[in-house]
Structures are given as structure tokens and as C-alpha cells.
Amino acid sequence: MKNWLLHMKYCSSISVKQLGKLWREFPVGQLRKMSAEEIATSLEMSEEQRERFKNEFSRFHLANVLLELERYQITLVSIEDACYPVLLRELYDPPLLLFAKGNIELLAWEKLAVVGTRKMTDYGKQIIHYLVAPLCKESLTVVSGLAVGIDAEAHRETIRVGGKTIAVIGSGFLQFYPLENKPLFEMIMKDGLVLSEYAPHVTARKWHFPERNRIISGLSLGTLIVQAEKRSGSLITADAALNQNREVFAVPGSAFQLSSAGTNKLIQEGAKLVMEASDIMEELRQ
């Protein structure tokens, strides 16, 4: 089944939602035998999408793709694999195939998502430094999205204190985004783990990031929002965590700071207020 999923991932005309629909509606044995035309018809593709999909479907060469993955040391983790994270498998729309580089064993560790604004302030940086070390001492793996700002700082601080971190990115490995975090991306792959739902040559698209966010929260026991504006993408991660029945934690901030408007609102709506790492651990250990 992994080879069929890989084939679909190399057809960029099929979205994550469409692939999930196929998985839910058809038995595995039938999926393996379906032609491009049958898949296109079942998904009610437009004529333009249908033609594009059929071209991509016919151009796929498994042997060449496997050689490329081996060349770049990219591992495949499918939903059928024993190492696939239990919490992620619980989702209504789990990623069916993940591309991975780094320490796959981290998939089995307990995880906490730490995310926040790209416009990190000194206060946000101080909070990351204050909370990450004690969380790592509790053997939590820090999961984030390798975005500029809070995400990158959470990864960096975890590495600095000797903890383990997982980055979930919104592009393929060979089209990494954002470029300013490329050195951090390479650093995480050495001792941590980087995951992507997208084939290596896929460039980042705006809709990839909400899709990526459900994986960040889905991997984790809970999600900590450090700083977020009212319309921050981090709030999408918080919503995903709530929908997945996971804990949501938020650090309060000044009523006069835009970067705290989103986190303060989350606390008003019932997110657990976090002042120190023990506030998180008390909730998770229940």
C-alpha cells in the first residue's frame, strides 16, 4: 500500500483531502487496482484536473522515485507502519504517508507542540527560554513548524538544552521554506526529526500550512501557544488541537500587545493559562 500512496503523493493534482476521501471510501485492495480514470471519476474531478492527474499518474516511475528517496536519505512512514504515531492515527484526516529525515524513533516519544507568531517579541523569546528546558527535562519532545519566530526559537532552544525536537514543514524536502531557517532545518535532521506530508519537489502553498498544523497538534499530547495575534496561524493549530480532543495551553501577555491578543483570547475561551512548565505537566500527567 505504501507504493500506491507514494504514487498518489507524486500526483500534485490530488489534494490531501481528496486522498483522504479515497482512503475512507474504498478498501485497500480496490484502491491498488483503480485506474487513473476510475480515481478521477470517483473524485468528480473537473476536466482540467482530470487530464493533469492522468498525465501525472502515467509519468510516475516507482524505481526512479525510490532511488531519489534513497539518494536524499528520505524515509517513508505510512499509516500502516508499526512506527506510525498512535495519536496521529486517531485523527479523522491523518496524513496517510509522511516523508521523514532524522531520528524516526522520536515518533514514539511523548510530544508537546509549541507554536506562535512569526513576529516574536523579546517577551516571547524569554518565555520560550523559561519553559522549554524544564519541559525537555520531563522527556517531552518539542514539536513545531520551523516557521520564523516562535516556532524556530522553540526548536533552537530545545536543541540548546539537549532536548529532542520534531519539525513539521509545509513543503517538500527539496523545496524547503522559509529559506532563512534552512540552517536550522539541516541541524534538526541530524539529531531530531523533520516530517513532511508533501513529496520532495513540492513547493510551499498557502493551504499547506493549515494542513501541516493539524499534524503538529495531532502528533502531540497538547499544544502550547506562546504568542499569537488575533488572526495568527497558530490559532489554527489551537483549533485543530481542540477538534482532536487535545489539550490547549496559552501564555498570557499584555493587553496592550498585539502579539498577545490571540493567546489572551484563547485563555478567555478556556485554554489552560500557563505561567510555568508545571502548569503543563500537571494537566498532561492526568
N, C-alpha and C positions, 0 to 999 in steps of 0.2 A: 504493500500500500504506500510505502514511503516514496517509491519511484513515481507512482501516479500523482501524489501530492507535489513532488518536485516538478513534474511535468506541468501541472497547473500553475505553480508559482512562476514558471518561466513564460507563462502566457499573461502578460501585463493587462490584457483586456478583461480579465476576470478579477473582480474586486474581492476583498476579504469577505464581505457579506455574501456575495454570490457563491463563493467556495463553501462557506459555512452552510448555506441553503442546500447545496448539493449533498453535503455530508449528512445533514439531518434527514433528508428526504429519500435517499437511495441506499440500499445495502452496499457494503464494501465490494462484494463480488460483482455487482451490477455496474458500479462506478468504473471498475477496471476495464470493462468491456465496452463502455459507451464511446461512440464516435464523436468527433467534433460537432457534427451536425446535430446529434441527439442531445449533447450538452447544451448547445446554443438554443435549441428549441425548448428544452426544459427550463432554461433561464429567461426565456422570452426576450432574447437579445434583439436589439434593433438591427437593421440590415447592415449598417456600417460596422457595428460592434461584432456582428456575426462573421463578416468577411475578415476582419482583423484577427479575431480569435482563431478562425480556421487556418489562416496563414501562419500564426504563431504556433499553433498546435502541430502543424505538419513540419515545421522547421526544427522542432526540438530533437536533439540527439543526446540520448542519455549518457553514452560513453564519454562524449566530449564534455558534458556538464560535470560528470563525476571527476574527470581529470582536472578540470578547473578548480573544483572544490578542494581536491587533494593538494593542488599546487598552492592554494592560498590557505591551506590548513583550516578550512571551514567544516565544521561538524554539523550533521543534520540530526535534529531531535523531533520526532513525530509524536503525535498524541498517543500512538500505540506503544511507544517505547517505555520500558520499565523506569527509566530515569526521568520521564516527563513529570513535572511537579504536580503533586496531588491537588493542591489548592487551585492550580490553573485549570486542571481537568474539570473542576466543579462548575466552571462558568457556562453560561448559556451559549456564548460565542467564543470558545477558546481558540487560540491560534493552533491550527492543525499541523503546521510544520514551522519549526524555528531553525534559523541559521545561527550557529554559535561559534565563538572563538574564545578559548581560555579554559578555565577550570570548570568542567561540567559537573563536578561533584558538588559545587555550590548550589545546584538546583535542589538538593535535598536539605539544605540548611534552612533554619528559621530566618525569615526575612522581614524587614521593615522598609517601606517606601518612604523616602524623604525627598520632597519636591517643593518648588516655589518659583517665585518670579524670576524673570531674566534680568530685571532691574534691581539687583540685590543692593541693599544699603549696608553701611557698617554694622548696624544693629543685626541684620540678617546674618552677616558673616560671624558676628560674635555668638549668636545663638547656635549656629552650626558647630562652632568650635566648643561651645559649652555642652552640647548634647551628644555629639557623635561619639566621643571617647567612651563615656560610660555605657552607651548602647552597645558599642563594639565589645566591651568587657563582658557583656551579657551574651556574647556569641551570636548576636544578630548580624546578618548580612544586610548591608545597606543597598537598597535598590533605587535607582533614579534614572533620568532620561538623557544624561550627558548634554543637556542644553546649557547655554550660557547662563551664569548667575548662580542661584541657589543649588541647582542640580549639580553643576560642575564642582562647586565648593563642597557639597556633601561627599562626592566621590574623592576629591583631593584630601579632605580631612580624614576620611576613612583609611585611605592609603597611608597617610602621615602617621596615624596612631597604630598602624599594624593590623587594621581590620580587613574584612573582605567586602568587596562591592561588586554589584552586577549593574551594568548599563544596558538599557533597552533603547535602541535607536530607531528613528523613523525613516531610515534609508537603507539601501544595501551596503555591504561592507566596502565595496569598491567605489562607492559614491558618497563617502561619509559627509555628514552635515551635522553641526556647523564646523567649517574648516578651522576656526580658531581653537577648537578643542581637539584637533587631530592628535597632538602630542599626548593628551590625557587619554584619548581613545586607545592609543598604542600602549600606554602604560597599564591600563586596566586589563588589556588582553594578556599581559604577561603573568599576572598573579590572580586576577579576578576573572570576570566573565562578561562578554558582550553578546547580546542577543538581538536578532532582527527577524521580523516576520516577512521581510522582503528579500527577493533574490539579489545576489551581489551587485548587479549592474543597475538596479532600480534607484532612480534619484528621488530625493525627498519631495513629497507633495503635501499641501496643507492638510488634507484629510488623513494623512498618515499619522499625524500626531495624536488626535483623539483615539485612533485605533491602537497606537503604541501605548497610550495612557492606561487603557483597560488591562494591558499586560503587566504594566508596572504595579498597579494595585492588585491585580489578580494573582501575582506571584507572592504577595505579602500578607502577613497577618493583619497589618494595619498600615495606614498611610498618614504620615506627618506632613502638614503644610506649614512651612516656616514663614514665608511672606507671600502675599498674593493680592493683586489689585482686584477690584470688583469683577472685572472680566478676564481674569487670568486663566490661562490654560490649566494651571494647577487645580482650579476648581472643577475642571472636567475630570481630573484624576480623583478628586474627592467624591464627585457624583458617582463615578464608576465604582469606587470602593463601597459606597453606601448600597448601590444596586447589587453588589456582590456579597452583601452582608458582612463586610469587613469593618474594623474599627477605623474611625477618622479622628485624628488629633490635630490641634491647631495651636500655634504660639500667638498669644495676644500682642498687640502693638498699640502705638499711639493713635488716638482718634484723629490726629492731625496729619498722619502719614498715609498717603495713597497706597503704599505698599502693604499696609496692614488692614485696609478696608475689607478685603476678601476674607482674611483669617478671622477678623473680629466678627464678621457676619456668620461665618461657619460656627463659631462658638455660640452666638445667639441662637442658632438653629439646632444646637445640640451636640456639636463636636466637643470632644474632651479637651479642656483647657490644659495646656502643658507649660509648666514652669521649670520642671527639671526632669531628667530621664526616668526617675522613679514613677512619675505620673503615667508614663507609657507602660513601663514594666508591670505595674500593679494591674493595669487593665488587661494586658496580654496574658499574664500568668493566671488569670481567671479562666 
